[in-house]
Amino acid sequence: MGGSYTIAGKAIPTYKISMFFIGAYAALGAAAIMKPKAPQAATPPIQASSSDEEAFIREFLAKAEADEKN
């Protein structure tokens, strides 16, 4: 078949070494994808220059959400 490497006194075929690394990469990739993510805020933060502006934005968003539900 192919060559082999001697690891800890045993001859390990190269195809088994490559299958081990492919499996390890697949397992690490699956673990990274399945890792729970931190919850994100429902809406982005409002960066208003004054409290009046922030109140206006909040009121506008509330009206827009109410119109969207109807």
mmJSON file of the N, C-alpha and C atoms, coordinates in Angstrom:
{"data_MODEL":{"atom_site":{
"group_PDB":["ATOM","ATOM","ATOM","ATOM","ATOM","ATOM","ATOM","ATOM","ATOM","ATOM","ATOM","ATOM","ATOM","ATOM","ATOM","ATOM","ATOM","ATOM","ATOM","ATOM","ATOM","ATOM","ATOM","ATOM","ATOM","ATOM","ATOM","ATOM","ATOM","ATOM","ATOM","ATOM","ATOM","ATOM","ATOM","ATOM","ATOM","ATOM","ATOM","ATOM","ATOM","ATOM","ATOM","ATOM","ATOM","ATOM","ATOM","ATOM","ATOM","ATOM","ATOM","ATOM","ATOM","ATOM","ATOM","ATOM","ATOM","ATOM","ATOM","ATOM","ATOM","ATOM","ATOM","ATOM","ATOM","ATOM","ATOM","ATOM","ATOM","ATOM","ATOM","ATOM","ATOM","ATOM","ATOM","ATOM","ATOM","ATOM","ATOM","ATOM","ATOM","ATOM","ATOM","ATOM","ATOM","ATOM","ATOM","ATOM","ATOM","ATOM","ATOM","ATOM","ATOM","ATOM","ATOM","ATOM","ATOM","ATOM","ATOM","ATOM","ATOM","ATOM","ATOM","ATOM","ATOM","ATOM","ATOM","ATOM","ATOM","ATOM","ATOM","ATOM","ATOM","ATOM","ATOM","ATOM","ATOM","ATOM","ATOM","ATOM","ATOM","ATOM","ATOM","ATOM","ATOM","ATOM","ATOM","ATOM","ATOM","ATOM","ATOM","ATOM","ATOM","ATOM","ATOM","ATOM","ATOM","ATOM","ATOM","ATOM","ATOM","ATOM","ATOM","ATOM","ATOM","ATOM","ATOM","ATOM","ATOM","ATOM","ATOM","ATOM","ATOM","ATOM","ATOM","ATOM","ATOM","ATOM","ATOM","ATOM","ATOM","ATOM","ATOM","ATOM","ATOM","ATOM","ATOM","ATOM","ATOM","ATOM","ATOM","ATOM","ATOM","ATOM","ATOM","ATOM","ATOM","ATOM","ATOM","ATOM","ATOM","ATOM","ATOM","ATOM","ATOM","ATOM","ATOM","ATOM","ATOM","ATOM","ATOM","ATOM","ATOM","ATOM","ATOM","ATOM","ATOM","ATOM","ATOM","ATOM","ATOM","ATOM","ATOM","ATOM","ATOM","ATOM","ATOM","ATOM","ATOM","ATOM"],
"id":[1,2,3,4,5,6,7,8,9,10,11,12,13,14,15,16,17,18,19,20,21,22,23,24,25,26,27,28,29,30,31,32,33,34,35,36,37,38,39,40,41,42,43,44,45,46,47,48,49,50,51,52,53,54,55,56,57,58,59,60,61,62,63,64,65,66,67,68,69,70,71,72,73,74,75,76,77,78,79,80,81,82,83,84,85,86,87,88,89,90,91,92,93,94,95,96,97,98,99,100,101,102,103,104,105,106,107,108,109,110,111,112,113,114,115,116,117,118,119,120,121,122,123,124,125,126,127,128,129,130,131,132,133,134,135,136,137,138,139,140,141,142,143,144,145,146,147,148,149,150,151,152,153,154,155,156,157,158,159,160,161,162,163,164,165,166,167,168,169,170,171,172,173,174,175,176,177,178,179,180,181,182,183,184,185,186,187,188,189,190,191,192,193,194,195,196,197,198,199,200,201,202,203,204,205,206,207,208,209,210],
"type_symbol":["N","C","C","N","C","C","N","C","C","N","C","C","N","C","C","N","C","C","N","C","C","N","C","C","N","C","C","N","C","C","N","C","C","N","C","C","N","C","C","N","C","C","N","C","C","N","C","C","N","C","C","N","C","C","N","C","C","N","C","C","N","C","C","N","C","C","N","C","C","N","C","C","N","C","C","N","C","C","N","C","C","N","C","C","N","C","C","N","C","C","N","C","C","N","C","C","N","C","C","N","C","C","N","C","C","N","C","C","N","C","C","N","C","C","N","C","C","N","C","C","N","C","C","N","C","C","N","C","C","N","C","C","N","C","C","N","C","C","N","C","C","N","C","C","N","C","C","N","C","C","N","C","C","N","C","C","N","C","C","N","C","C","N","C","C","N","C","C","N","C","C","N","C","C","N","C","C","N","C","C","N","C","C","N","C","C","N","C","C","N","C","C","N","C","C","N","C","C","N","C","C","N","C","C","N","C","C","N","C","C"],
"label_atom_id":["N","CA","C","N","CA","C","N","CA","C","N","CA","C","N","CA","C","N","CA","C","N","CA","C","N","CA","C","N","CA","C","N","CA","C","N","CA","C","N","CA","C","N","CA","C","N","CA","C","N","CA","C","N","CA","C","N","CA","C","N","CA","C","N","CA","C","N","CA","C","N","CA","C","N","CA","C","N","CA","C","N","CA","C","N","CA","C","N","CA","C","N","CA","C","N","CA","C","N","CA","C","N","CA","C","N","CA","C","N","CA","C","N","CA","C","N","CA","C","N","CA","C","N","CA","C","N","CA","C","N","CA","C","N","CA","C","N","CA","C","N","CA","C","N","CA","C","N","CA","C","N","CA","C","N","CA","C","N","CA","C","N","CA","C","N","CA","C","N","CA","C","N","CA","C","N","CA","C","N","CA","C","N","CA","C","N","CA","C","N","CA","C","N","CA","C","N","CA","C","N","CA","C","N","CA","C","N","CA","C","N","CA","C","N","CA","C","N","CA","C","N","CA","C","N","CA","C","N","CA","C","N","CA","C","N","CA","C","N","CA","C","N","CA","C"],
"label_alt_id":[null,null,null,null,null,null,null,null,null,null,null,null,null,null,null,null,null,null,null,null,null,null,null,null,null,null,null,null,null,null,null,null,null,null,null,null,null,null,null,null,null,null,null,null,null,null,null,null,null,null,null,null,null,null,null,null,null,null,null,null,null,null,null,null,null,null,null,null,null,null,null,null,null,null,null,null,null,null,null,null,null,null,null,null,null,null,null,null,null,null,null,null,null,null,null,null,null,null,null,null,null,null,null,null,null,null,null,null,null,null,null,null,null,null,null,null,null,null,null,null,null,null,null,null,null,null,null,null,null,null,null,null,null,null,null,null,null,null,null,null,null,null,null,null,null,null,null,null,null,null,null,null,null,null,null,null,null,null,null,null,null,null,null,null,null,null,null,null,null,null,null,null,null,null,null,null,null,null,null,null,null,null,null,null,null,null,null,null,null,null,null,null,null,null,null,null,null,null,null,null,null,null,null,null,null,null,null,null,null,null],
"label_comp_id":["MET","MET","MET","GLY","GLY","GLY","GLY","GLY","GLY","SER","SER","SER","TYR","TYR","TYR","THR","THR","THR","ILE","ILE","ILE","ALA","ALA","ALA","GLY","GLY","GLY","LYS","LYS","LYS","ALA","ALA","ALA","ILE","ILE","ILE","PRO","PRO","PRO","THR","THR","THR","TYR","TYR","TYR","LYS","LYS","LYS","ILE","ILE","ILE","SER","SER","SER","MET","MET","MET","PHE","PHE","PHE","PHE","PHE","PHE","ILE","ILE","ILE","GLY","GLY","GLY","ALA","ALA","ALA","TYR","TYR","TYR","ALA","ALA","ALA","ALA","ALA","ALA","LEU","LEU","LEU","GLY","GLY","GLY","ALA","ALA","ALA","ALA","ALA","ALA","ALA","ALA","ALA","ILE","ILE","ILE","MET","MET","MET","LYS","LYS","LYS","PRO","PRO","PRO","LYS","LYS","LYS","ALA","ALA","ALA","PRO","PRO","PRO","GLN","GLN","GLN","ALA","ALA","ALA","ALA","ALA","ALA","THR","THR","THR","PRO","PRO","PRO","PRO","PRO","PRO","ILE","ILE","ILE","GLN","GLN","GLN","ALA","ALA","ALA","SER","SER","SER","SER","SER","SER","SER","SER","SER","ASP","ASP","ASP","GLU","GLU","GLU","GLU","GLU","GLU","ALA","ALA","ALA","PHE","PHE","PHE","ILE","ILE","ILE","ARG","ARG","ARG","GLU","GLU","GLU","PHE","PHE","PHE","LEU","LEU","LEU","ALA","ALA","ALA","LYS","LYS","LYS","ALA","ALA","ALA","GLU","GLU","GLU","ALA","ALA","ALA","ASP","ASP","ASP","GLU","GLU","GLU","LYS","LYS","LYS","ASN","ASN","ASN"],
"label_asym_id":["A","A","A","A","A","A","A","A","A","A","A","A","A","A","A","A","A","A","A","A","A","A","A","A","A","A","A","A","A","A","A","A","A","A","A","A","A","A","A","A","A","A","A","A","A","A","A","A","A","A","A","A","A","A","A","A","A","A","A","A","A","A","A","A","A","A","A","A","A","A","A","A","A","A","A","A","A","A","A","A","A","A","A","A","A","A","A","A","A","A","A","A","A","A","A","A","A","A","A","A","A","A","A","A","A","A","A","A","A","A","A","A","A","A","A","A","A","A","A","A","A","A","A","A","A","A","A","A","A","A","A","A","A","A","A","A","A","A","A","A","A","A","A","A","A","A","A","A","A","A","A","A","A","A","A","A","A","A","A","A","A","A","A","A","A","A","A","A","A","A","A","A","A","A","A","A","A","A","A","A","A","A","A","A","A","A","A","A","A","A","A","A","A","A","A","A","A","A","A","A","A","A","A","A","A","A","A","A","A","A"],
"label_entity_id":["1","1","1","1","1","1","1","1","1","1","1","1","1","1","1","1","1","1","1","1","1","1","1","1","1","1","1","1","1","1","1","1","1","1","1","1","1","1","1","1","1","1","1","1","1","1","1","1","1","1","1","1","1","1","1","1","1","1","1","1","1","1","1","1","1","1","1","1","1","1","1","1","1","1","1","1","1","1","1","1","1","1","1","1","1","1","1","1","1","1","1","1","1","1","1","1","1","1","1","1","1","1","1","1","1","1","1","1","1","1","1","1","1","1","1","1","1","1","1","1","1","1","1","1","1","1","1","1","1","1","1","1","1","1","1","1","1","1","1","1","1","1","1","1","1","1","1","1","1","1","1","1","1","1","1","1","1","1","1","1","1","1","1","1","1","1","1","1","1","1","1","1","1","1","1","1","1","1","1","1","1","1","1","1","1","1","1","1","1","1","1","1","1","1","1","1","1","1","1","1","1","1","1","1","1","1","1","1","1","1"],
"label_seq_id":[1,1,1,2,2,2,3,3,3,4,4,4,5,5,5,6,6,6,7,7,7,8,8,8,9,9,9,10,10,10,11,11,11,12,12,12,13,13,13,14,14,14,15,15,15,16,16,16,17,17,17,18,18,18,19,19,19,20,20,20,21,21,21,22,22,22,23,23,23,24,24,24,25,25,25,26,26,26,27,27,27,28,28,28,29,29,29,30,30,30,31,31,31,32,32,32,33,33,33,34,34,34,35,35,35,36,36,36,37,37,37,38,38,38,39,39,39,40,40,40,41,41,41,42,42,42,43,43,43,44,44,44,45,45,45,46,46,46,47,47,47,48,48,48,49,49,49,50,50,50,51,51,51,52,52,52,53,53,53,54,54,54,55,55,55,56,56,56,57,57,57,58,58,58,59,59,59,60,60,60,61,61,61,62,62,62,63,63,63,64,64,64,65,65,65,66,66,66,67,67,67,68,68,68,69,69,69,70,70,70],
"pdbx_PDB_ins_code":[null,null,null,null,null,null,null,null,null,null,null,null,null,null,null,null,null,null,null,null,null,null,null,null,null,null,null,null,null,null,null,null,null,null,null,null,null,null,null,null,null,null,null,null,null,null,null,null,null,null,null,null,null,null,null,null,null,null,null,null,null,null,null,null,null,null,null,null,null,null,null,null,null,null,null,null,null,null,null,null,null,null,null,null,null,null,null,null,null,null,null,null,null,null,null,null,null,null,null,null,null,null,null,null,null,null,null,null,null,null,null,null,null,null,null,null,null,null,null,null,null,null,null,null,null,null,null,null,null,null,null,null,null,null,null,null,null,null,null,null,null,null,null,null,null,null,null,null,null,null,null,null,null,null,null,null,null,null,null,null,null,null,null,null,null,null,null,null,null,null,null,null,null,null,null,null,null,null,null,null,null,null,null,null,null,null,null,null,null,null,null,null,null,null,null,null,null,null,null,null,null,null,null,null,null,null,null,null,null,null],
"Cartn_x":[0.86,0.0,0.908,1.052,1.889,2.906,3.494,4.489,3.839,4.686,4.185,5.192,4.705,5.55,5.579,6.68,6.799,6.49,5.397,4.966,4.812,5.531,5.519,5.825,6.736,7.166,6.26,5.208,4.296,4.305,4.182,4.121,2.68,2.49,1.164,1.121,0.196,0.103,-0.293,0.189,-0.068,-1.546,-2.304,-3.732,-4.463,-4.044,-4.677,-4.342,-3.124,-2.734,-3.547,-3.692,-4.467,-5.933,-6.512,-7.914,-8.096,-7.108,-7.176,-7.224,-6.359,-6.327,-7.577,-8.077,-9.328,-10.471,-10.542,-11.578,-11.43,-10.186,-9.952,-10.373,-10.046,-10.463,-11.98,-12.618,-14.082,-14.714,-14.166,-14.706,-14.526,-13.368,-13.134,-14.055,-14.252,-15.156,-16.588,-17.044,-18.4,-18.56,-17.545,-17.62,-17.671,-16.925,-16.926,-18.266,-18.895,-20.194,-21.288,-21.229,-22.291,-22.137,-21.02,-20.784,-21.854,-22.491,-23.53,-22.937,-23.668,-23.216,-23.866,-23.209,-23.745,-25.007,-26.027,-27.259,-27.003,-27.609,-27.442,-28.671,-28.478,-29.585,-30.59,-31.864,-32.919,-32.811,-32.454,-32.293,-30.928,-30.368,-29.086,-29.254,-28.22,-28.331,-28.601,-29.365,-29.695,-28.606,-27.969,-26.898,-27.397,-28.135,-28.7,-27.818,-27.86,-27.034,-27.708,-29.041,-29.74,-30.849,-31.374,-32.456,-33.744,-33.961,-35.151,-35.097,-33.926,-33.764,-33.987,-33.462,-33.645,-35.12,-35.831,-37.262,-38.024,-37.66,-38.309,-38.081,-36.857,-36.54,-37.318,-37.346,-38.094,-39.585,-40.142,-41.554,-41.813,-40.914,-41.062,-41.005,-40.079,-39.967,-41.2,-41.732,-42.929,-44.113,-44.258,-45.348,-45.15,-43.923,-43.653,-43.946,-43.618,-43.9,-45.407,-46.111,-47.57,-48.228,-47.752,-48.288,-47.985,-46.819,-46.404,-47.273,-47.728,-48.559,-49.967,-50.426,-51.807,-51.91],
"Cartn_y":[-1.168,0.0,1.232,1.886,3.079,2.934,4.04,4.034,4.021,4.007,4.048,4.767,5.267,5.939,5.09,5.124,4.405,5.381,5.125,5.98,5.103,5.426,4.679,3.202,2.927,1.561,0.77,1.376,0.658,1.322,0.531,1.055,1.486,2.763,3.318,3.683,3.096,3.437,4.903,5.497,6.919,7.201,6.252,6.519,6.632,5.894,5.995,7.337,7.803,9.105,10.204,10.124,11.158,11.103,9.915,9.801,10.362,10.159,10.726,12.25,12.854,14.314,14.885,14.222,14.685,14.617,13.527,13.392,14.424,14.709,15.701,17.091,17.448,18.747,18.843,17.757,17.756,17.907,17.224,17.328,18.728,19.323,20.69,21.686,21.489,22.372,22.241,21.02,20.812,21.41,21.262,21.827,23.354,23.956,25.418,25.925,25.189,25.605,25.452,24.391,24.092,24.835,25.528,26.24,27.316,27.373,28.395,29.795,30.666,32.05,32.92,34.009,34.94,35.589,35.766,36.389,37.832,38.197,39.553,40.374,41.656,42.562,42.535,42.679,42.628,43.804,44.947,46.121,46.741,47.408,48.067,49.223,49.579,50.682,52.011,52.843,54.159,55.137,55.746,56.703,58.103,58.658,59.992,61.032,62.248,63.314,63.977,63.796,64.373,63.433,63.657,62.801,63.021,64.244,64.495,63.688,63.648,62.885,61.393,60.901,59.491,59.177,60.066,59.866,59.85,60.735,60.773,59.467,58.967,57.728,56.562,56.473,55.39,55.461,56.659,56.842,56.445,56.853,56.515,55.001,54.347,52.899,52.197,52.682,52.084,52.213,53.382,53.588,52.674,52.575,51.736,50.266,49.799,48.402,48.185,49.177,49.055,49.025,49.855,49.852,48.536,47.984,46.735,45.574,45.587,44.497,44.545,45.708,45.848,45.467],
"Cartn_z":[0.0,0.0,0.0,1.053,1.11,2.215,2.556,3.611,4.984,5.972,7.349,8.22,9.344,10.329,11.585,12.271,13.527,14.654,15.353,16.447,17.674,18.731,19.992,19.737,18.81,18.571,17.646,17.124,16.227,14.862,13.829,12.465,12.18,11.948,11.661,10.181,9.405,7.982,7.791,6.707,6.469,6.258,5.691,5.491,6.825,7.849,9.16,9.817,9.626,10.17,9.507,8.168,7.474,7.875,8.047,8.474,9.885,10.754,12.102,12.055,11.246,11.182,10.522,9.5,8.876,9.887,10.637,11.666,12.768,13.158,14.205,13.739,12.491,11.958,11.862,11.442,11.343,12.724,13.718,15.08,15.639,15.407,15.89,15.185,13.896,13.155,13.639,13.876,14.377,15.769,16.602,17.952,17.895,16.978,16.863,16.363,15.454,14.924,15.969,16.759,17.725,19.044,19.232,20.487,20.662,21.827,22.03,21.967,21.322,21.173,22.245,22.559,23.546,22.983,23.818,23.308,22.889,21.768,21.265,21.629,21.733,22.044,20.903,21.244,20.232,19.271,19.779,18.932,19.202,18.227,18.468,19.452,20.162,21.112,20.4,21.049,20.495,20.927,19.95,20.247,19.9,20.824,20.613,21.296,20.751,21.323,22.524,22.664,23.816,24.254,25.432,25.941,25.145,24.645,23.822,22.525,21.926,20.69,20.944,22.055,22.401,22.637,23.319,23.554,22.23,21.311,19.999,19.239,19.275,18.565,19.158,20.487,21.138,20.798,20.799,20.464,19.007,18.115,16.702,16.496,17.167,17.034,17.591,18.707,19.283,18.312,17.694,16.721,15.5,15.031,13.866,14.154,15.344,15.702,15.845,16.374,16.508,15.115,14.198,12.842,12.117,12.409,11.763,12.225,13.485,14.012,13.45,13.045,12.527,11.101],
"occupancy":[1.0,1.0,1.0,1.0,1.0,1.0,1.0,1.0,1.0,1.0,1.0,1.0,1.0,1.0,1.0,1.0,1.0,1.0,1.0,1.0,1.0,1.0,1.0,1.0,1.0,1.0,1.0,1.0,1.0,1.0,1.0,1.0,1.0,1.0,1.0,1.0,1.0,1.0,1.0,1.0,1.0,1.0,1.0,1.0,1.0,1.0,1.0,1.0,1.0,1.0,1.0,1.0,1.0,1.0,1.0,1.0,1.0,1.0,1.0,1.0,1.0,1.0,1.0,1.0,1.0,1.0,1.0,1.0,1.0,1.0,1.0,1.0,1.0,1.0,1.0,1.0,1.0,1.0,1.0,1.0,1.0,1.0,1.0,1.0,1.0,1.0,1.0,1.0,1.0,1.0,1.0,1.0,1.0,1.0,1.0,1.0,1.0,1.0,1.0,1.0,1.0,1.0,1.0,1.0,1.0,1.0,1.0,1.0,1.0,1.0,1.0,1.0,1.0,1.0,1.0,1.0,1.0,1.0,1.0,1.0,1.0,1.0,1.0,1.0,1.0,1.0,1.0,1.0,1.0,1.0,1.0,1.0,1.0,1.0,1.0,1.0,1.0,1.0,1.0,1.0,1.0,1.0,1.0,1.0,1.0,1.0,1.0,1.0,1.0,1.0,1.0,1.0,1.0,1.0,1.0,1.0,1.0,1.0,1.0,1.0,1.0,1.0,1.0,1.0,1.0,1.0,1.0,1.0,1.0,1.0,1.0,1.0,1.0,1.0,1.0,1.0,1.0,1.0,1.0,1.0,1.0,1.0,1.0,1.0,1.0,1.0,1.0,1.0,1.0,1.0,1.0,1.0,1.0,1.0,1.0,1.0,1.0,1.0,1.0,1.0,1.0,1.0,1.0,1.0,1.0,1.0,1.0,1.0,1.0,1.0],
"B_iso_or_equiv":[0.0,0.0,0.0,0.0,0.0,0.0,0.0,0.0,0.0,0.0,0.0,0.0,0.0,0.0,0.0,0.0,0.0,0.0,0.0,0.0,0.0,0.0,0.0,0.0,0.0,0.0,0.0,0.0,0.0,0.0,0.0,0.0,0.0,0.0,0.0,0.0,0.0,0.0,0.0,0.0,0.0,0.0,0.0,0.0,0.0,0.0,0.0,0.0,0.0,0.0,0.0,0.0,0.0,0.0,0.0,0.0,0.0,0.0,0.0,0.0,0.0,0.0,0.0,0.0,0.0,0.0,0.0,0.0,0.0,0.0,0.0,0.0,0.0,0.0,0.0,0.0,0.0,0.0,0.0,0.0,0.0,0.0,0.0,0.0,0.0,0.0,0.0,0.0,0.0,0.0,0.0,0.0,0.0,0.0,0.0,0.0,0.0,0.0,0.0,0.0,0.0,0.0,0.0,0.0,0.0,0.0,0.0,0.0,0.0,0.0,0.0,0.0,0.0,0.0,0.0,0.0,0.0,0.0,0.0,0.0,0.0,0.0,0.0,0.0,0.0,0.0,0.0,0.0,0.0,0.0,0.0,0.0,0.0,0.0,0.0,0.0,0.0,0.0,0.0,0.0,0.0,0.0,0.0,0.0,0.0,0.0,0.0,0.0,0.0,0.0,0.0,0.0,0.0,0.0,0.0,0.0,0.0,0.0,0.0,0.0,0.0,0.0,0.0,0.0,0.0,0.0,0.0,0.0,0.0,0.0,0.0,0.0,0.0,0.0,0.0,0.0,0.0,0.0,0.0,0.0,0.0,0.0,0.0,0.0,0.0,0.0,0.0,0.0,0.0,0.0,0.0,0.0,0.0,0.0,0.0,0.0,0.0,0.0,0.0,0.0,0.0,0.0,0.0,0.0,0.0,0.0,0.0,0.0,0.0,0.0],
"pdbx_formal_charge":[null,null,null,null,null,null,null,null,null,null,null,null,null,null,null,null,null,null,null,null,null,null,null,null,null,null,null,null,null,null,null,null,null,null,null,null,null,null,null,null,null,null,null,null,null,null,null,null,null,null,null,null,null,null,null,null,null,null,null,null,null,null,null,null,null,null,null,null,null,null,null,null,null,null,null,null,null,null,null,null,null,null,null,null,null,null,null,null,null,null,null,null,null,null,null,null,null,null,null,null,null,null,null,null,null,null,null,null,null,null,null,null,null,null,null,null,null,null,null,null,null,null,null,null,null,null,null,null,null,null,null,null,null,null,null,null,null,null,null,null,null,null,null,null,null,null,null,null,null,null,null,null,null,null,null,null,null,null,null,null,null,null,null,null,null,null,null,null,null,null,null,null,null,null,null,null,null,null,null,null,null,null,null,null,null,null,null,null,null,null,null,null,null,null,null,null,null,null,null,null,null,null,null,null,null,null,null,null,null,null],
"auth_seq_id":[1,1,1,2,2,2,3,3,3,4,4,4,5,5,5,6,6,6,7,7,7,8,8,8,9,9,9,10,10,10,11,11,11,12,12,12,13,13,13,14,14,14,15,15,15,16,16,16,17,17,17,18,18,18,19,19,19,20,20,20,21,21,21,22,22,22,23,23,23,24,24,24,25,25,25,26,26,26,27,27,27,28,28,28,29,29,29,30,30,30,31,31,31,32,32,32,33,33,33,34,34,34,35,35,35,36,36,36,37,37,37,38,38,38,39,39,39,40,40,40,41,41,41,42,42,42,43,43,43,44,44,44,45,45,45,46,46,46,47,47,47,48,48,48,49,49,49,50,50,50,51,51,51,52,52,52,53,53,53,54,54,54,55,55,55,56,56,56,57,57,57,58,58,58,59,59,59,60,60,60,61,61,61,62,62,62,63,63,63,64,64,64,65,65,65,66,66,66,67,67,67,68,68,68,69,69,69,70,70,70],
"auth_comp_id":["MET","MET","MET","GLY","GLY","GLY","GLY","GLY","GLY","SER","SER","SER","TYR","TYR","TYR","THR","THR","THR","ILE","ILE","ILE","ALA","ALA","ALA","GLY","GLY","GLY","LYS","LYS","LYS","ALA","ALA","ALA","ILE","ILE","ILE","PRO","PRO","PRO","THR","THR","THR","TYR","TYR","TYR","LYS","LYS","LYS","ILE","ILE","ILE","SER","SER","SER","MET","MET","MET","PHE","PHE","PHE","PHE","PHE","PHE","ILE","ILE","ILE","GLY","GLY","GLY","ALA","ALA","ALA","TYR","TYR","TYR","ALA","ALA","ALA","ALA","ALA","ALA","LEU","LEU","LEU","GLY","GLY","GLY","ALA","ALA","ALA","ALA","ALA","ALA","ALA","ALA","ALA","ILE","ILE","ILE","MET","MET","MET","LYS","LYS","LYS","PRO","PRO","PRO","LYS","LYS","LYS","ALA","ALA","ALA","PRO","PRO","PRO","GLN","GLN","GLN","ALA","ALA","ALA","ALA","ALA","ALA","THR","THR","THR","PRO","PRO","PRO","PRO","PRO","PRO","ILE","ILE","ILE","GLN","GLN","GLN","ALA","ALA","ALA","SER","SER","SER","SER","SER","SER","SER","SER","SER","ASP","ASP","ASP","GLU","GLU","GLU","GLU","GLU","GLU","ALA","ALA","ALA","PHE","PHE","PHE","ILE","ILE","ILE","ARG","ARG","ARG","GLU","GLU","GLU","PHE","PHE","PHE","LEU","LEU","LEU","ALA","ALA","ALA","LYS","LYS","LYS","ALA","ALA","ALA","GLU","GLU","GLU","ALA","ALA","ALA","ASP","ASP","ASP","GLU","GLU","GLU","LYS","LYS","LYS","ASN","ASN","ASN"],
"auth_asym_id":["A","A","A","A","A","A","A","A","A","A","A","A","A","A","A","A","A","A","A","A","A","A","A","A","A","A","A","A","A","A","A","A","A","A","A","A","A","A","A","A","A","A","A","A","A","A","A","A","A","A","A","A","A","A","A","A","A","A","A","A","A","A","A","A","A","A","A","A","A","A","A","A","A","A","A","A","A","A","A","A","A","A","A","A","A","A","A","A","A","A","A","A","A","A","A","A","A","A","A","A","A","A","A","A","A","A","A","A","A","A","A","A","A","A","A","A","A","A","A","A","A","A","A","A","A","A","A","A","A","A","A","A","A","A","A","A","A","A","A","A","A","A","A","A","A","A","A","A","A","A","A","A","A","A","A","A","A","A","A","A","A","A","A","A","A","A","A","A","A","A","A","A","A","A","A","A","A","A","A","A","A","A","A","A","A","A","A","A","A","A","A","A","A","A","A","A","A","A","A","A","A","A","A","A","A","A","A","A","A","A"],
"auth_atom_id":["N","CA","C","N","CA","C","N","CA","C","N","CA","C","N","CA","C","N","CA","C","N","CA","C","N","CA","C","N","CA","C","N","CA","C","N","CA","C","N","CA","C","N","CA","C","N","CA","C","N","CA","C","N","CA","C","N","CA","C","N","CA","C","N","CA","C","N","CA","C","N","CA","C","N","CA","C","N","CA","C","N","CA","C","N","CA","C","N","CA","C","N","CA","C","N","CA","C","N","CA","C","N","CA","C","N","CA","C","N","CA","C","N","CA","C","N","CA","C","N","CA","C","N","CA","C","N","CA","C","N","CA","C","N","CA","C","N","CA","C","N","CA","C","N","CA","C","N","CA","C","N","CA","C","N","CA","C","N","CA","C","N","CA","C","N","CA","C","N","CA","C","N","CA","C","N","CA","C","N","CA","C","N","CA","C","N","CA","C","N","CA","C","N","CA","C","N","CA","C","N","CA","C","N","CA","C","N","CA","C","N","CA","C","N","CA","C","N","CA","C","N","CA","C","N","CA","C","N","CA","C","N","CA","C","N","CA","C","N","CA","C","N","CA","C"],
"pdbx_PDB_model_num":[1,1,1,1,1,1,1,1,1,1,1,1,1,1,1,1,1,1,1,1,1,1,1,1,1,1,1,1,1,1,1,1,1,1,1,1,1,1,1,1,1,1,1,1,1,1,1,1,1,1,1,1,1,1,1,1,1,1,1,1,1,1,1,1,1,1,1,1,1,1,1,1,1,1,1,1,1,1,1,1,1,1,1,1,1,1,1,1,1,1,1,1,1,1,1,1,1,1,1,1,1,1,1,1,1,1,1,1,1,1,1,1,1,1,1,1,1,1,1,1,1,1,1,1,1,1,1,1,1,1,1,1,1,1,1,1,1,1,1,1,1,1,1,1,1,1,1,1,1,1,1,1,1,1,1,1,1,1,1,1,1,1,1,1,1,1,1,1,1,1,1,1,1,1,1,1,1,1,1,1,1,1,1,1,1,1,1,1,1,1,1,1,1,1,1,1,1,1,1,1,1,1,1,1,1,1,1,1,1,1]
}}}
